[in-house]
Amino acid sequence: MGKSRGRFSFQGDGQRVMEERVHPKQTISMTDAIALILGVVIGIGIFKTPSMIAANTGREDVFFLAWLAGGIISVIGAVCYAELATAYPHTGGDYHYLTRAFGRKVGFLFAWSRMTVILPGSIAMLAFVFGDYLSTILPLGDSVHSFYAALSVVILTILNMMGVQKGKRTQNLLTAIKVIGLFTVVLVGMVAPPSSSAMVPVHPQSGTSFGLAMVFVLLTFG
């Protein structure tokens, strides 16, 4: 009979087989997880991309249709991830799923591209959006938005390196600020809409593209 010792199982033929036991330690609560998901979905891009989407749709009904389509696609993706996480619980996430489906080479390629291209590019883009907005509040020079962008990346990186607890508190605070800011914009628009003379109609660009609008929609959701 085989005897189990720690992470290894000794079979009757003397062959040692390593047992895969994944028991992630819970370090965040349900509230923290919700704040994390909201912080990812309601990114700073929501304050920047609507004008780009409107410019590439040109019509109000098409504008809202793009957001609706993006929401449906995002829900489908979330349901797929929920099923994958239930069927194959593993801390590897996307890497683990792609490795199981297509092999280690594809999994490694995805992990490498995510580490060197996907996430750094997303972080840089959002940092520059933040820098643009902050530079309008604290205009200290022509290129100060780049300084603000780099500073935000450094500060948030240091906070996350200090531990999960400090990182999640920062995430909860920033998520609360974004949600309050978004609801404030919506509430002000409903309670005190601008006068007709101050409203500027959105005219479609010469290169209007619903596909490009969907890129910005999915970028905002994702």
C-alpha positions in Angstrom: 0.0 0.0 0.0 1.1 3.5 -0.7 2.1 5.8 2.2 1.6 9.5 2.0 4.4 11.7 3.4 3.9 15.4 3.1 3.7 16.4 -0.6 5.0 13.1 -1.9 3.3 9.7 -2.3 5.4 6.5 -2.2 3.8 3.8 -4.3 4.3 0.1 -3.9 6.8 -0.1 -6.8 9.0 2.5 -5.1 8.1 5.3 -7.6 7.8 8.7 -6.0 4.9 10.7 -7.3 4.5 14.3 -6.3 0.9 15.2 -5.3 -0.5 18.5 -6.5 -2.2 20.1 -3.5 -3.2 23.6 -4.0 -4.6 25.3 -0.9 -4.6 29.1 -1.4 -4.6 31.0 1.8 -7.5 33.4 2.1 -6.1 36.9 2.7 -9.0 39.1 1.5 -12.7 39.1 2.4 -15.7 39.1 0.1 -16.0 42.9 0.5 -12.3 43.2 -0.6 -12.9 40.9 -3.6 -15.9 43.0 -4.7 -13.9 46.2 -4.3 -11.1 44.6 -6.3 -13.5 43.6 -9.2 -15.2 47.0 -9.2 -11.8 48.7 -9.3 -10.8 46.6 -12.3 -14.0 47.1 -14.2 -14.6 50.7 -13.3 -11.1 51.8 -14.2 -10.0 55.4 -14.8 -10.6 54.7 -18.5 -14.4 55.2 -18.0 -13.7 58.9 -17.6 -11.7 59.1 -20.9 -13.1 56.6 -23.4 -16.8 57.7 -23.7 -15.8 60.7 -25.8 -13.8 58.5 -28.1 -16.6 56.0 -28.4 -19.1 58.7 -29.1 -16.8 60.1 -31.8 -16.6 56.7 -33.5 -20.4 55.9 -33.3 -21.8 59.4 -34.1 -25.3 58.5 -32.9 -26.8 58.1 -29.5 -28.5 54.8 -30.1 -25.3 53.3 -31.6 -23.3 54.7 -28.7 -25.5 52.9 -26.1 -25.6 49.8 -28.3 -21.8 49.6 -28.2 -21.9 49.7 -24.4 -24.7 47.1 -24.2 -22.8 44.8 -26.5 -19.6 45.2 -24.4 -21.5 44.5 -21.2 -23.0 41.3 -22.7 -19.6 40.1 -23.9 -18.1 40.8 -20.5 -20.8 38.9 -18.7 -20.2 35.9 -21.0 -16.5 36.1 -20.2 -17.1 36.3 -16.5 -19.4 33.2 -16.6 -16.7 31.3 -18.5 -14.1 32.2 -15.9 -16.4 31.3 -13.1 -16.9 27.8 -14.6 -13.2 27.4 -15.2 -12.3 28.4 -11.7 -14.9 26.0 -10.3 -13.8 23.1 -12.5 -10.1 23.7 -12.2 -9.3 25.7 -9.0 -5.7 26.8 -9.3 -3.7 29.9 -8.4 -2.2 30.0 -11.9 -5.4 31.4 -13.5 -5.1 32.0 -17.2 -1.7 30.4 -17.4 -3.0 27.2 -15.8 -6.1 27.0 -18.2 -4.0 27.7 -21.3 -1.4 25.1 -20.2 -4.0 22.5 -19.7 -5.7 23.2 -23.0 -2.7 23.9 -25.4 0.4 22.9 -23.6 3.2 24.5 -21.6 4.7 26.5 -24.6 1.4 28.4 -25.2 1.0 28.9 -21.4 4.6 30.3 -21.2 4.1 32.6 -24.2 0.9 34.0 -22.6 2.6 34.5 -19.2 5.6 36.2 -20.9 3.5 38.5 -23.0 1.3 39.4 -20.0 4.3 40.2 -17.9 6.2 42.2 -20.5 3.5 43.7 -22.8 -0.1 43.4 -21.7 0.0 44.5 -18.1 2.8 47.1 -18.4 1.0 48.6 -21.4 -2.3 48.8 -19.6 -0.6 50.3 -16.5 1.2 52.9 -18.6 -2.0 53.9 -20.4 -4.0 54.3 -17.2 -1.1 56.1 -15.5 -1.0 58.7 -18.4 -4.8 59.2 -18.2 -4.4 59.8 -14.4 -1.5 62.2 -15.2 -3.6 64.1 -17.7 -6.4 64.7 -15.2 -4.1 65.6 -12.3 -2.1 68.0 -14.5 -5.3 70.0 -15.0 -5.7 70.3 -11.3 -2.0 70.9 -10.5 -0.5 72.4 -13.7 3.2 72.6 -12.8 4.6 72.5 -16.3 4.1 71.3 -19.9 5.2 67.8 -19.3 4.1 67.4 -15.7 1.5 64.8 -16.7 4.4 62.4 -17.5 5.8 63.0 -14.0 2.5 62.4 -12.4 2.0 59.2 -14.4 5.4 57.8 -13.4 5.0 58.9 -9.7 1.6 57.1 -9.5 3.1 53.8 -10.8 6.0 54.1 -8.3 3.7 54.8 -5.3 1.2 52.1 -6.1 4.0 49.6 -6.7 5.6 50.4 -3.3 2.2 50.1 -1.5 1.6 46.7 -3.0 5.2 45.5 -2.1 4.5 46.4 1.5 1.9 43.6 1.7 -1.5 42.4 0.8 -3.2 44.3 3.7 -1.9 47.7 2.7 -2.6 46.9 -1.0 -6.2 45.9 -0.4 -6.8 49.0 1.8 -5.5 51.2 -0.9 -7.6 49.4 -3.5 -10.7 49.8 -1.4 -10.1 53.5 -0.9 -9.5 54.1 -4.6 -12.5 52.1 -5.6 -14.7 54.1 -3.3 -13.4 57.3 -4.7 -14.0 56.2 -8.3 -17.5 54.9 -7.6 -18.4 58.1 -5.7 -17.0 60.2 -8.5 -18.8 58.3 -11.2 -22.2 58.5 -9.4 -21.6 62.2 -8.8 -21.1 62.9 -12.5 -24.3 60.9 -13.3 -26.3 62.7 -10.5 -25.1 66.2 -11.5 -26.0 65.4 -15.1 -29.5 64.3 -14.1 -30.2 67.0 -11.6 -28.6 70.0 -13.3 -28.3 69.2 -17.0 -26.4 71.8 -19.1 -28.3 74.4 -21.1 -28.9 73.7 -24.8 -26.5 76.5 -25.7 -23.7 74.7 -23.8 -24.3 71.4 -25.4 -22.2 70.5 -28.3 -23.6 67.8 -30.6 -21.4 64.8 -31.4 -20.6 64.6 -35.1 -19.2 61.4 -36.5 -15.6 61.4 -37.6 -14.7 60.8 -41.3 -13.4 57.4 -40.2 -16.3 56.4 -38.0 -16.0 52.7 -37.0 -18.2 50.7 -34.8 -15.4 48.2 -34.5 -13.0 50.8 -33.1 -15.7 52.0 -30.7 -16.0 48.4 -29.5 -12.2 48.3 -28.9 -12.6 51.3 -26.5 -15.7 49.7 -24.9 -14.0 46.4 -24.2 -10.8 48.2 -23.1 -12.9 50.0 -20.5 -14.6 46.9 -19.3 -11.5 44.7 -19.4 
